[in-house]
Amino acid sequence: PGYFNTNVGLQYTNKVFSLTLSPITGKTTFVLEDSLSRAGAFGVTPGERVRFEFGNNINAKLELNVAENVTFKSALNLFTNYDTLNNTDVNWENLLVFKVNKFINASFGTQLIYDDDILIEQTDGSFDKKIQFKHAFNLNIGYKFSK
């Protein structure tokens, strides 16, 4: 799916932390794959390609230098649809970045996603709401060409 959010709210920011509270948020979900659209995946009405939700959004970001050449970044996004206040969509990303030397960087990231509208197929063939996790390790080698 693709997501497009529009927010109206208040933001607090300092050197390492930012918090945005948006009581007026529009969340649009786009499902352009025909088979997913027909199945009603990601909360769209079966056969439709777009779903609009109105609710509130909280977005928090943290960036810390935890050691020399080590940075920790965390971003938490919470969305609650006003039609279903007891369900909150969660998207939480964490990233550790290591600068090894001037040519090599490494990073390890995790992402936790819970969306009440996403149904995950189980081993018995049924579908249920579940927490999704993603982990990634990246090794970057770069050289800067200059005059």
N, C-alpha and C positions, 0 to 999 in steps of 0.2 A: 504494500500500500504506500501511498504518499500522504503526507499530512501537511496542512497549512493552518497556522494559528494566527489570529489577530487578537491583540490584547489592549485593554485600557486599564491602567493601574498606577501604582506607586513603586518607586525603586529606591533602595538604600544601597550605597556602595562605599567601601573603603579600600585600602590597599590589597587586602587578601580575600575579601568576602563581598558578595552582592546578593541581595534578596529583592525579588520583584513579586508583589502581591497584585493580582489582576482579578477583581471581582466581575469584570465584564470581559469574557473571552469567547471567541468563536473558534471552534475546532472543526475543520473540514477534512474528511477522509476520502481519498481518491483510490478506487480499485479499478484499474484499467484492463486487467487480465480478464478475458471473457469467462473462463471457467470459474474463477473466484467470484466474479460478479454474479453469475447464475446461482452459485452456492450461497450467496449472501455472506461471504467472508468479511471479516473485520467490521461487522455491524451494519453493513449496507443492506438495504432491502433487496432480496433476491431479484436479479436482473438490472438493478440500478448500479451506477458507477460512483456516485457521490453520496456522502452522508454528512449532514451538518449537525453539530451539537453546540449548545449554549451553556456555559458554566463559568467556573472560576478556576484560576491557575495560580500556582505558587512555583517560582523558579529560584533556586538557590545555587550559587556557584562559589567555590573555594579554590584558591591557588596558593600553595605554600612551598617555600624552599625548605625542605626538611633536612638537607645536608648540602655540602658543597657539591655541585653538579647533579643534584637529585631534586626533582620537582614533583609535587603531588597535586593533581587537579581532580576536583569532584564537582559534578553537576547533578542536581536533583530537580526533576520536574514532576509536579503533581497536578492533575486535572480532574475536576469533579463536575459532571454534567448535572445541571439543576433539576433535570427530570428524574435522575437516580442518585440522590445525594449520598446513599450508603455505599456507592462504588467509586473508588478513586483509581485513575490510571496512574501508574508509577513508571518513570523512566529515570534510572540512576546510573550514571557513568562515573567510573574512577580510572585515573591514569597516573602511572608512575613513569617519569621520564628520567633516564640516566644519560648524562653526557660523559662518555668514556674518554674520548680525546677530541681533538679538533676535526677528526674525520669520521668518528663513529658515535652514533647515538643509539640507545636501546629504549624500548618502552614496553610496559605491560599494562594492559587495560582490561577492565571488566565492565559489564553492563547487565543490569537487572531490569527486566521489563515485566510489568503486569498490566494488562488491559482487559477489562471485563468483557469487551467485545470480541476478543481473539480467542477462538476455541482451538485447542491443540488435540490432534488425534492421539488416542491412547492405544496400547497394544491390543486391546480387545476390539478395536475398530470404532469405539464410541469417541465422542468429542467432549472435552471438559476445559474449564478455565484453569490455567496453570501459570506459574511463574517461569519466565524464560531467562536463561543466563547465556552470556557470550563472553569469551575470554580471548584475548589476542596478545601475542608477543611479536614485536617488530624490531628488526635490526636494520639500522639505516647507515649506509656508507656513502659519504659525499665528499666531493672535492669542489672548491670554489675557484673558478677561473677568473682572473682579474688582469688588468693591464699593468 
